[in-house]
Amino acid sequence: MHMGSETDYIYKGLLREIGWDKYLQPDEKCPWIYQIPKTTLGQLAYFFKKKLNMDTIQIIGDENMPITRICILVGGGSLGLGVEEMPMQVMERNKLDLIIAGDITEWTLCAYINDAYQM
């Protein structure tokens, strides 16, 4: 699924489901970074809950925080793809407002995001 000839099929399916093809940043080698119209963390959480029929979403941050630059790391991608620091490096390098993580290692990514939010 991650070795599609033109794209990662996991992301292709996700983008089809949420309708974000137009927000994908073309300069990225991987389909992780999105520039969306300005919204808030709370509005975005509500969007995903409705769009993906989710009962629960865990968030870190102020639900009124403005958001435009997002990274989505599906499944094990949020574990760093073998490099534990990868999600944090992606966030810093791309000046992101938010990381949406699939699977997480709670003592690394959550702690980093919570520390960054407090600054």
Backbone as CSV, one residue per row, in Angstrom:
resi,resn,N_x,N_y,N_z,CA_x,CA_y,CA_z,C_x,C_y,C_z
1,MET,0.807,-1.205,0.000,0.000,0.000,0.000,0.853,1.273,0.000
2,HIS,2.043,1.186,0.603,2.903,2.365,0.652,3.836,2.451,-0.565
3,MET,3.803,1.472,-1.433,4.754,1.409,-2.541,4.060,1.554,-3.892
4,GLY,3.022,2.375,-3.969,2.325,2.588,-5.224,3.242,3.164,-6.290
5,SER,2.925,2.923,-7.530,3.789,3.401,-8.609,3.827,4.915,-8.694
6,GLU,2.720,5.568,-8.377,2.684,7.028,-8.446,2.551,7.685,-7.079
7,THR,1.978,6.992,-6.130,1.732,7.583,-4.825,1.576,6.497,-3.777
8,ASP,1.577,6.886,-2.531,1.281,6.010,-1.406,-0.236,5.824,-1.381
9,TYR,-0.697,4.587,-1.538,-2.132,4.342,-1.647,-2.905,4.608,-0.356
10,ILE,-2.244,4.539,0.776,-2.903,4.879,2.039,-3.288,6.357,2.009
11,TYR,-2.345,7.219,1.639,-2.638,8.647,1.554,-3.632,8.947,0.433
12,LYS,-3.530,8.231,-0.673,-4.462,8.450,-1.777,-5.897,8.207,-1.320
13,GLY,-6.113,7.126,-0.583,-7.440,6.826,-0.053,-7.898,7.851,0.966
14,LEU,-6.977,8.278,1.849,-7.319,9.288,2.847,-7.702,10.596,2.173
15,LEU,-6.907,11.037,1.205,-7.202,12.288,0.507,-8.535,12.211,-0.225
16,ARG,-8.831,11.082,-0.813,-10.120,10.913,-1.484,-11.259,11.037,-0.463
17,GLU,-11.077,10.431,0.697,-12.122,10.436,1.724,-12.351,11.830,2.304
18,ILE,-11.273,12.580,2.560,-11.441,13.893,3.205,-11.474,15.043,2.210
19,GLY,-11.161,14.774,0.939,-11.238,15.818,-0.090,-10.141,16.864,-0.016
20,TRP,-8.931,16.473,0.366,-7.841,17.432,0.548,-6.804,17.389,-0.563
21,ASP,-7.063,16.773,-1.684,-6.080,16.720,-2.779,-5.542,18.106,-3.114
22,LYS,-6.414,19.083,-3.151,-6.036,20.446,-3.552,-5.159,21.141,-2.514
23,TYR,-5.095,20.619,-1.298,-4.309,21.250,-0.242,-2.907,20.663,-0.095
24,LEU,-2.649,19.552,-0.760,-1.343,18.911,-0.682,-0.273,19.849,-1.225
25,GLN,0.820,19.985,-0.500,1.908,20.864,-0.920,2.798,20.124,-1.905
26,PRO,2.858,20.579,-3.156,3.538,19.836,-4.215,5.049,19.730,-4.064
27,ASP,5.648,20.561,-3.247,7.099,20.504,-3.092,7.534,19.403,-2.128
28,GLU,6.590,18.745,-1.495,6.920,17.668,-0.569,7.150,16.366,-1.315
29,LYS,8.168,15.618,-0.910,8.444,14.318,-1.516,7.392,13.293,-1.108
30,CYS,6.838,13.460,0.073,5.828,12.535,0.586,4.545,13.319,0.849
31,PRO,3.414,12.645,0.777,2.125,13.341,0.897,1.735,13.640,2.336
32,TRP,2.550,14.416,3.022,2.329,14.678,4.438,1.857,16.085,4.745
33,ILE,2.253,17.064,3.975,2.070,18.472,4.327,0.910,19.076,3.540
34,TYR,0.033,19.783,4.264,-1.160,20.386,3.666,-1.287,21.838,4.107
35,GLN,-1.684,22.679,3.190,-1.989,24.080,3.468,-3.495,24.211,3.254
36,ILE,-4.254,24.325,4.358,-5.711,24.374,4.266,-6.198,25.786,4.565
37,PRO,-7.441,26.100,4.201,-8.002,27.393,4.592,-8.014,27.517,6.114
38,LYS,-7.838,28.720,6.605,-7.740,28.951,8.046,-8.958,28.383,8.770
39,THR,-8.669,27.631,9.821,-9.693,27.057,10.672,-9.151,27.034,12.097
40,THR,-9.838,26.385,12.996,-9.344,26.232,14.368,-9.166,24.749,14.663
41,LEU,-8.431,24.462,15.710,-8.215,23.082,16.119,-9.551,22.401,16.409
42,GLY,-10.441,23.096,17.098,-11.751,22.536,17.411,-12.582,22.254,16.171
43,GLN,-12.581,23.186,15.222,-13.330,22.977,13.978,-12.756,21.808,13.182
44,LEU,-11.440,21.695,13.167,-10.802,20.609,12.432,-11.093,19.261,13.093
45,ALA,-11.061,19.214,14.421,-11.400,17.979,15.125,-12.834,17.560,14.787
46,TYR,-13.747,18.513,14.773,-15.140,18.232,14.424,-15.241,17.721,12.982
47,PHE,-14.490,18.332,12.058,-14.471,17.902,10.655,-14.085,16.428,10.555
48,PHE,-12.990,16.043,11.227,-12.533,14.657,11.146,-13.508,13.698,11.820
49,LYS,-14.068,14.101,12.941,-15.044,13.240,13.612,-16.221,12.941,12.689
50,LYS,-16.730,13.947,12.023,-17.871,13.767,11.126,-17.468,13.042,9.841
51,LYS,-16.396,13.503,9.216,-15.985,12.974,7.914,-15.598,11.497,8.003
52,LEU,-14.929,11.123,9.085,-14.436,9.750,9.224,-15.248,8.930,10.219
53,ASN,-16.395,9.483,10.633,-17.315,8.780,11.537,-16.596,8.274,12.794
54,MET,-15.910,9.193,13.468,-15.133,8.854,14.663,-15.905,9.272,15.908
55,ASP,-15.828,8.448,16.934,-16.468,8.794,18.201,-15.579,9.681,19.065
56,THR,-14.274,9.453,19.000,-13.341,10.127,19.896,-12.115,10.609,19.134
57,ILE,-11.664,11.815,19.485,-10.408,12.355,18.975,-9.676,12.948,20.174
58,GLN,-8.396,12.636,20.297,-7.583,13.239,21.349,-6.843,14.420,20.758
59,ILE,-6.901,15.567,21.425,-6.188,16.743,20.948,-5.323,17.305,22.059
60,ILE,-4.240,17.943,21.654,-3.389,18.699,22.566,-3.372,20.111,22.017
61,GLY,-3.760,21.069,22.839,-3.740,22.456,22.404,-5.074,23.136,22.644
62,ASP,-5.086,24.397,22.391,-6.265,25.237,22.553,-7.186,25.018,21.362
63,GLU,-8.425,24.644,21.609,-9.344,24.363,20.503,-9.636,25.592,19.647
64,ASN,-9.308,26.778,20.126,-9.488,28.012,19.347,-8.228,28.423,18.578
65,MET,-7.170,27.619,18.691,-5.911,27.914,18.022,-6.116,27.917,16.501
66,PRO,-5.659,28.981,15.812,-5.799,29.007,14.347,-4.834,28.028,13.689
67,ILE,-5.311,27.401,12.625,-4.535,26.379,11.935,-4.647,26.572,10.429
68,THR,-3.495,26.489,9.748,-3.488,26.447,8.283,-2.510,25.400,7.759
69,ARG,-1.381,25.183,8.452,-0.368,24.230,7.962,-0.409,22.970,8.814
70,ILE,-0.660,21.858,8.123,-0.904,20.591,8.807,-0.032,19.494,8.214
71,CYS,0.352,18.571,9.070,1.001,17.341,8.642,0.120,16.182,9.096
72,ILE,-0.137,15.245,8.190,-0.838,14.025,8.563,0.150,12.877,8.418
73,LEU,0.388,12.182,9.519,1.237,11.000,9.515,0.352,9.812,9.862
74,VAL,-0.002,9.037,8.852,-0.911,7.919,9.066,-0.181,6.752,9.711
75,GLY,-0.916,5.971,10.480,-0.384,4.746,11.075,0.989,4.909,11.663
76,GLY,1.893,4.015,11.288,3.251,4.012,11.825,4.091,5.203,11.411
77,GLY,3.633,5.987,10.426,4.380,7.182,10.031,4.587,8.129,11.185
78,SER,3.610,8.184,12.090,3.758,9.080,13.227,4.722,8.531,14.263
79,LEU,5.159,7.292,14.074,6.201,6.733,14.930,7.584,7.104,14.415
80,GLY,7.657,7.796,13.282,8.920,8.291,12.764,9.549,7.467,11.671
81,LEU,8.850,6.414,11.228,9.389,5.565,10.152,10.826,5.138,10.452
82,GLY,11.060,4.730,11.697,12.383,4.270,12.101,13.269,5.355,12.675
83,VAL,12.852,6.609,12.589,13.606,7.733,13.153,12.682,8.431,14.140
84,GLU,12.882,8.167,15.421,11.971,8.644,16.453,11.734,10.151,16.393
85,GLU,12.743,10.919,15.991,12.636,12.374,15.963,11.943,12.894,14.700
86,MET,11.650,12.025,13.733,11.135,12.450,12.439,9.900,13.349,12.525
87,PRO,8.855,12.997,13.299,7.680,13.880,13.334,8.021,15.289,13.814
88,MET,8.872,15.388,14.804,9.241,16.699,15.323,10.073,17.479,14.302
89,GLN,10.947,16.776,13.570,11.743,17.423,12.529,10.853,17.928,11.401
90,VAL,9.875,17.138,11.009,8.929,17.551,9.967,8.170,18.788,10.428
91,MET,7.740,18.791,11.692,6.982,19.927,12.226,7.819,21.202,12.216
92,GLU,9.050,21.096,12.675,9.917,22.276,12.744,10.319,22.760,11.354
93,ARG,10.749,21.844,10.496,11.215,22.201,9.155,10.124,22.869,8.319
94,ASN,8.893,22.452,8.495,7.790,22.947,7.675,6.931,23.996,8.372
95,LYS,7.353,24.418,9.565,6.631,25.444,10.317,5.131,25.118,10.387
96,LEU,4.849,23.938,10.936,3.486,23.429,10.995,2.743,23.940,12.220
97,ASP,1.435,24.057,12.069,0.566,24.392,13.185,0.098,23.133,13.909
98,LEU,0.074,22.010,13.193,-0.557,20.815,13.729,0.004,19.567,13.070
99,ILE,0.173,18.510,13.871,0.425,17.176,13.345,-0.782,16.326,13.705
100,ILE,-1.341,15.665,12.709,-2.387,14.675,12.931,-1.689,13.331,12.845
101,ALA,-1.712,12.605,13.959,-0.944,11.372,14.060,-1.850,10.158,14.098
102,GLY,-1.418,9.111,13.395,-2.113,7.825,13.448,-1.719,7.126,14.731
103,ASP,-0.748,6.243,14.657,-0.212,5.579,15.843,0.828,6.501,16.457
104,ILE,0.875,6.544,17.771,1.839,7.429,18.425,2.584,6.698,19.530
105,THR,3.763,7.184,19.805,4.504,6.801,20.992,4.299,7.953,21.962
106,GLU,3.480,7.740,22.954,3.018,8.851,23.774,4.112,9.568,24.547
107,TRP,5.244,8.930,24.804,6.294,9.611,25.567,7.206,10.458,24.686
108,THR,6.976,10.442,23.367,7.806,11.282,22.511,6.972,12.351,21.813
109,LEU,6.173,11.976,20.851,5.444,12.954,20.040,4.503,13.815,20.880
110,CYS,3.699,13.192,21.738,2.776,13.974,22.579,3.533,14.940,23.478
111,ALA,4.610,14.477,24.077,5.396,15.332,24.964,5.998,16.498,24.194
112,TYR,6.523,16.247,23.005,7.108,17.308,22.188,6.057,18.354,21.816
113,ILE,4.895,17.895,21.364,3.832,18.809,20.963,3.334,19.618,22.163
114,ASN,3.167,18.960,23.288,2.714,19.667,24.483,3.738,20.704,24.920
115,ASP,5.029,20.370,24.874,6.068,21.347,25.225,6.048,22.522,24.245
116,ALA,5.943,22.224,22.958,5.921,23.291,21.944,4.703,24.206,22.139
117,TYR,3.585,23.620,22.477,2.352,24.391,22.708,2.525,25.345,23.893
118,GLN,3.260,24.907,24.923,3.449,25.712,26.123,4.377,26.904,25.904
119,MET,5.169,26.865,24.826,6.172,27.925,24.598,5.562,29.181,24.071
